[in-house]
């Protein structure tokens, strides 16, 4: 069975607040909808403060998207371990998300539409 995955331009402007600052803001974010999961907003790298992201050794594999690279979000007062991820070379079905970063929303990371 093949999962249904849909990618579209996310409506409006989106931001990520983490580590005491706005670390991403974009009018060009993508929304990925995957059967059985909440929607995920993917931010173009050029709209992310990449200086606060440190690549980690943690890696995951999704049979529907490919190999994910993970990042710690490093702030002056807190580090959010593996708080972001990207698919550097996603499978063809989701090629649009290459060059984008997604964030695990939670207590210390907020992904919000402005």
C-alpha positions as CSV (number, residue, x, y, z in Angstrom):
1,X,0.0,0.0,0.0
2,X,1.3,3.4,-1.0
3,X,0.7,6.3,1.5
4,X,-1.0,9.4,0.3
5,X,1.3,12.4,0.6
6,X,0.4,15.8,-0.6
7,X,2.6,18.9,-0.8
8,X,1.3,22.4,-1.4
9,X,2.4,26.0,-0.8
10,X,1.4,26.8,2.8
11,X,-1.0,29.7,3.0
12,X,0.3,33.0,4.4
13,X,3.4,33.6,6.4
14,X,4.9,31.1,8.8
15,X,7.5,31.4,11.6
16,X,9.4,29.2,14.0
17,X,10.2,30.5,17.5
18,X,12.8,28.5,19.4
19,X,15.9,29.0,21.6
20,X,14.6,32.5,22.6
21,X,14.3,33.9,19.1
22,X,12.5,33.7,15.7
23,X,14.7,31.3,13.8
24,X,12.7,31.0,10.6
25,X,10.1,33.1,8.9
26,X,8.7,32.5,5.4
27,X,6.0,33.4,2.9
28,X,7.3,30.4,0.8
29,X,6.8,27.5,3.2
30,X,5.4,24.2,2.1
31,X,2.8,22.1,3.8
32,X,3.2,18.4,3.7
33,X,0.1,16.2,4.5
34,X,0.7,12.6,5.0
35,X,-2.0,10.0,5.7
36,X,-2.1,9.2,9.4
37,X,0.0,12.2,10.6
38,X,-0.4,15.9,11.3
39,X,0.5,18.4,8.6
40,X,4.1,19.5,8.7
41,X,5.4,22.9,7.5
42,X,8.7,22.9,5.7
43,X,10.7,26.1,5.5
44,X,13.1,27.0,2.6
45,X,16.7,26.9,4.0
46,X,17.2,30.5,2.9
47,X,14.4,31.5,5.3
48,X,16.0,29.7,8.3
49,X,18.7,31.0,10.6
50,X,21.0,28.0,9.8
51,X,23.6,29.4,12.2
52,X,21.5,28.1,15.1
53,X,21.2,24.6,13.7
54,X,23.9,22.0,14.4
55,X,23.7,18.8,12.4
56,X,23.6,15.7,14.7
57,X,24.4,12.0,14.2
58,X,20.7,11.1,14.6
59,X,19.2,9.9,11.4
60,X,15.8,8.4,10.5
61,X,14.5,6.7,7.4
62,X,11.0,7.1,6.0
63,X,10.1,4.7,3.2
64,X,7.9,7.4,1.7
65,X,10.3,10.3,2.0
66,X,13.8,9.0,2.3
67,X,16.7,9.5,4.8
68,X,16.2,12.4,7.2
69,X,19.1,14.5,8.6
70,X,18.4,16.0,12.1
71,X,19.6,19.2,13.8
72,X,19.9,20.5,17.3
73,X,18.5,24.0,17.7
74,X,21.2,25.9,19.7
75,X,20.2,29.1,21.6
76,X,21.9,31.2,24.2
77,X,19.9,29.6,27.0
78,X,18.7,26.2,25.7
79,X,19.5,23.6,23.1
80,X,16.6,21.6,21.7
81,X,18.1,18.2,20.8
82,X,17.1,17.0,17.3
83,X,14.6,19.8,17.1
84,X,14.7,20.1,13.3
85,X,15.1,17.8,10.3
86,X,15.4,17.8,6.6
87,X,15.4,15.3,3.7
88,X,18.6,16.2,1.8
89,X,17.8,13.8,-1.1
90,X,14.1,12.9,-0.7
91,X,12.5,10.2,-2.9
92,X,11.1,11.4,-6.2
93,X,7.4,11.5,-4.9
94,X,8.3,14.3,-2.4
95,X,11.2,16.0,-4.3
96,X,9.7,19.4,-3.6
97,X,10.9,19.3,0.1
98,X,14.6,19.1,-0.8
99,X,16.3,22.3,0.4
100,X,13.7,22.7,3.2
101,X,13.8,22.3,7.0
102,X,11.0,21.1,9.3
103,X,10.7,21.5,13.1
104,X,9.3,19.4,15.9
105,X,6.8,21.7,17.6
106,X,6.6,21.4,21.3
107,X,7.3,23.1,24.6
108,X,10.4,24.9,23.3
109,X,9.7,25.1,19.6
110,X,6.6,26.9,18.2
111,X,5.7,26.7,14.5
112,X,3.0,29.2,13.8
113,X,1.1,31.0,11.0
114,X,1.5,34.8,11.3
